[in-house]
Amino acid sequence: MSSTLGELLKGVAEPDQGSHFLAQYGMRRNPFPPARTIYPEVIYNQVEALRLFAEGVKGVLGDTPARRTLALLGGTGQGKSHFLRHCQYEVKRANIPLVTVEFLAGTSSAVVLVRDIYRAVDEHLKANGETDLLSAVISRLEDDSFGPVRQTDLRSALATLRQASQPNSQPAGLHGQYTAEVLRDVCWRWLQGETLTQTERRYLHVSGRLSTASLMARVMTELFALARLQKHFQGVMICLDEVEAVFFSGVPVRRIQAFLQDMRYMFDEAVGQTSGYSLLILAGSTPRGATDLREYNYPLFQRLGFETEARVSLHEVDTLDEARHFAEVYVRFELEEFNRERSASVAFEKARQLITEEDLERAFYGRSKNPSADVRNQARLLAELHRIVEEKNPDRAVPTSQ
């Protein structure tokens, strides 16, 4: 008997109707994410950190460009990445005119960060009906008024793109190959620090490559200042995660120092005397990582807020009572989503029965009933609660750990 690919794939694309077991409790899914997974919509009791974040957002949304930072301190698994993801989620959900970028500090490359920022800007503009950053900026250029753009090559490139986009413009090149679209692609590559051919440089009217992160950052600042003036967005929010990883990434000390110096330059360059773009940096680190940063680059340590009132230690789940409230936040969120999506009215009391007091003790203390060394670790607590629910669920049974 033969089996066709269609038969083998039958039902794969059918929508998941969820677990009948979980539906009894008003749950679409396991309310607790598995290990290394984040539900960005949910946050537990980080009142002070959220207050400081809100102040930072308000601080960069004024009439003039501004810089703000928020330094997050916490141990491994304590919720730094979760907090950063939640802040990005809320900024996007509220349609706040900030471009959000998540960056792992252990990458140790400001060039990669600049490229990530450009990609995030394009995604932000596409979500608002534009094609891309360059097209959006060119479409609102009036005559040869480049506003805050002072960098000669950037002015020349923008003027070239503007001319190429005119209705009666003839494509450049011996065979007319340098159309407006091709020139935008060439300019995009130039902004990202790529090496252009001599012919590409000639037709874009730029003199050379942006060969360092500082050059890329300087050009980016002027382009973003123009985009801000045109009201495409007001600024950028960088979520710099795992600062401690910079110092344990195995890269040479020279590269670490260069990355930190480039970050400092990017921060300083964002706002000039007469123009710029707003920049909000959220930096998450373990206490050890913050100490290492202070030793390697004290000025950046200061700029990122690790020495000021912009520093906050994330709230810990350090008692069984707090673990109970912690679990209820996740259960309540899933219940509200379930009732909304299915027009149901499952009561919270019913949903709360999914996790018993014994379950909470197992998750918080471990099977030995003795407080573990990492009871304050939110990631471990969530993973344990997830496992307990999966063990109960006959629809998705998993092997019980020994």
N, C-alpha and C positions, 0 to 999 in steps of 0.2 A: 504494500500500500504506500503510495507516494503522498507527500505532504507539501502543499504549495506554501510559498512565503506568506501569502495572504492569510492562509489558515493559521500559520504559526503566529502571525501578528494580530490575529482577530481579538478585538476587545482591548488592545493596548491603549488606544486613544479614547476609550470610553471614560467619561468623567468619574472621578472617585466619589462615591456616595458617602464615604466616611464609615466609621465603625458604629455598628448597632449598639455595641456595649457602651461606648462613650456617649452616644446620642441620648442614652437614658439619663445621663447626668447633665445634658445640655452642652456637650462638648463636640466641636467639629473634628478635633484632633487631640492628641495628648497635649494638655495645657502647658507642660513643661518641656522646653526644647532639649534635644539630645546633646551630648558633648560636642563642643566646638560649633554650636549653632546658636544664633541670636534671634530672638523675637524683638525687633527694634521698637515695636509699638508699646511695649511694656517696660516700666521702670519702677523700682521699689525704693521709696523713702530716701531719695537723694535730694532733699529739700534745699540744702544750702548750695550744693553744686548747681542745681537747676536755677536757683535764684541768680547766682553769679553768671551763669551762661546767658540768661535772659538779659541781664544788665550789659553783657558784652555785645549781644546782638543789637540792642537799642543804641549802644555807643557807636556802632559803625554804620548806622542807618541815618545819620544826620545829613545836613546840607553839604557838609564838607567831608572829604575823606578822613578816615581815622583808623587807628590801629588799636586792637585790644587783644588780650591773651587770657587764657584760663589754664592753669596747671593742675592736673589731676594726679593725686598720689594714691597708690593702693598696691597691695601685694598681688602676686600672680593669681588670677582667677577671681579677683575681688570686684570686677565689673567695670574696669576702665574702658575696654573695647565696647562693651554693651552701652555704656553711657555715651560714648562718641557716636555710635550707630543710632542711638535714640535721638540725639540732637540733630543729626542729619535728617532723620525721618521727619521730625517735627518742623524743621526749616522748610523742607520740600512740601510737606502737607499744608503749611500755612502760606505757601507761595511767597515766601520772603525773598526779595531780590538779591540773594547771596548764592554764589556758585559753591557747592560743597565738594570737597575733595578729601578722600581718606587715603592716608599714606603711611606705610610701615617704615618707621625710622631706620630699621635695620638694613634697608636697601642702600643707605649711605650714599645716595646720589642725588644732588640737587637738579641735575640735568633731567633725570627721570621724573622728579617732582614737577618741574616746569612743564614737561610733556603731558603729565597726568592732568595738570591744571588746564592746559589748553583743551584736552579731550573733554574734561568736565564742562568747560565753558560751551563747547559745541553742543553737548548733550542738553545743557540748560537752555540754550537758545532754540534748539530744535523743539524742545517741549513747549516753547512759547511761540512757535510758528515760523521761526527763521530757518534758513538753510544751514548756515554755519557762521562763525564769528566774522571772517573776512567779508563774506557777502553782506552780512548785516551792517557792518561798519561802512563799507563802500556805498551801500544804498542810501545812507544818510549824510554822506559827505557833500558839502555845498561848495562848489567851485574848487578853489585850492586852499580852503580853510581847514587846516589840520589840527587846530586847537592846541592841545598840550604836547603834540608830537614835535620833538626837537631833534631826534636822532636822524641824521641825514639819510641813511639807507632806508629806514622805515618810511620816511616821507616820500622818497623816490618810489618805493615799492607800492605804497598806497596810491600815489598819483598814477602810476602805470596801470594798476588794477582799475582805478576809476575811469581812465581813458579807454581801456579795453572793454569796459562794460557799457559804454555809450552805444546807442542804437545803430549809428552809422559807422562805427569803428571797424577798421579792417584788421584782421588778425596779423600779428607780427610774424617775422620769420621768412626765410627764403620761399618756403612753400605754404606760408600762412598757417603753420602748425601751432603757433602760440596764441591760441584763442583765450578769451577771458577765463574760461574754465581751467585750461592748462596753466595759465599764469597764476591763478588762485592756488592750484596744487603746488606749483613751484614755490610760491610765497609761503605756503603752509610748511613745506619742508625746510625752508630757510629759517623760519621762526623756531623750528624744532632743533636747530643746530646741525642739520644735515649738510653734507658737502654738495654744492651745486656744480654743474659743469660750467666751463667758461661761457658757453653760449647761453645757458640759463641765467647766469648772473648778468650778462649783457642785456638780455631782453626784460629782465625784472628790474634792471637798473640798480643793482646793489654791488658793492665793491668787494665783499668777501663773506666768509662764513662766520656765524656766531659760534665761536670755538670754545667758549667757556660758559659755565653756569651763570656767572655774573653778567656777562654780555647778554645772555638770553633773558635774564631777569630784568635788566635795564630796558630792553626793547619791550618786553612784556608789560612792564609798568606803564610805559607811554601808550601802548596800544589799549590797555585796560582803562587808562585815564580817559582816552577818547571814547571808548565804549560806554564808560560811566557817564560822560558828558552827554552822550546820545541816548542815555537812559535804557540801555540794554540790560544792565545789571548794576548794582551799587558796589559790590565787592566780592571777595573770595573768603570762604571759611575752610581752613585747612585743619583736618583732624590728624594730628601727628601721633600715631599710636606706637607703643612699645619703645619709648626712648631708650630704655635700658639695653635694647638689642643692638644699638649702635656700637656699644663697647664690647659686645660678645659675638660679633658677626664674623670674626676671623679676618677682616680686612686690615690692611696696614694702617698704622697710626697716622701716617701722612694723609691717607684718604679720609679717615675719620675727622681730622682737623680741618681738611678742605671742605667737607660736607657741612660741618658746624659753622664754619666761616661763611659759606655760601648762604646758609639759612639766615644768619645774622644780616648779611647784606640784603637778602630778599625782604626781610622785615623792615630794615631801615629805608630801603629804596621805594617801598610801596607808597609812601606819602612824602611828597616834596613840599617846597615852600608855596608853590602856586597850584599844584595839581597832584594827581595820583589816584589810587583806588583804595577803597576800604579793605582792611585785612584783619580777619579774626582767626587766631591760631589757638586751637585746643590741643594741649600736649599731655599725653598720658604716660606715666612712668612709675616704676617701683621706687621706693626710697633710695635703694642702691643706685639706680639709674640716675636719679636726680643728683646724688653726690658725685657720681662720675662726670656728669655734665658740668657741674660747678668746677671741677678740677681741670677739665679740658678746655672749656670756653665760658668763663665767668660772665662776660657781657651777654651771651645768648641765654645763659641760665637766668639772668635778670630779666631780659626781654620777654622770655616765655612765661614769666610770672611765678617762678619757683621761689622767689625771695620776697614776694609782696602779698598784699591782701587778695591777689588774684589766685592764690594757691588754696586748694581745698583737698582734704583727705576724704575719700569716699566712705560713706556710712557702711558699717559692718553688720552682718547678721550674726550676732554672737550669743544669743540666748534661744532656747526652745520657743519661747513666746514670740520672739521676732521671726523665727523660722515659720511659725504658724501664719503670721500676718503676711510674710513673704509669699508663701504658697497661695494664700487667698487672693493676692493681687493677680496672680497668673490665672487662677480659676475664674475669678470674676471677669477678667478680660475675655476669655474664651466663651464664657456664658453669654456675655452681652453680644458678642459677634454671632453666636449660634442663634440666639433669640431674634436678632435683627435680620439675619439672612433667611431664616426659616419662618419668620413671623410666629415664633413660638413664645411661650411664657413659662419656661422652666424656672423654678424658684432657686435662689442662691443656696438655700438650706439643702436642697436636693443635690446641687452641683458640689457642694462642700463635702458631701458624703463620699466622694470619690477618693479622698485622702483621709484616713483615720488618724487618731492620735498615735497609734502604734506605728503607722507608716511614717509619720513625722519624726518620731524618735529614731526609727531605723535610718532615715535619711540624714538626720542631724548628727546623731552620735555614732552611727555605724552599727553593725550587728553585735559588737561586743558590749554595747550599752555604755561604753566609756567614751567621754568626749575625745574626739580625735584631735590631732595637732592642727588640722586646718578647718575647724568648724566654722570659721569666718569666711570661708571660700564659697562665694555665691555660685561659681561655676560647678563645683563639686556637688553642692546641695541640689542644684537644678538637675544635674545628671542623675543623681540618686533618685530624685522624685520621678524623673522620666522613666527610669528603669522599673520602679515600683508599679507605676501605672501600666507599663507594658506587660509586666508579669501578670497583672490582674486581667488584662484584656484578652479574652479568648479568640477574638478576631485576628489578633496579631501577637500570638504567644511568642515569647522569647525564652531561651534557656535561663533557669534560675541560677544566679551566681552562687558559688559555694562559700 
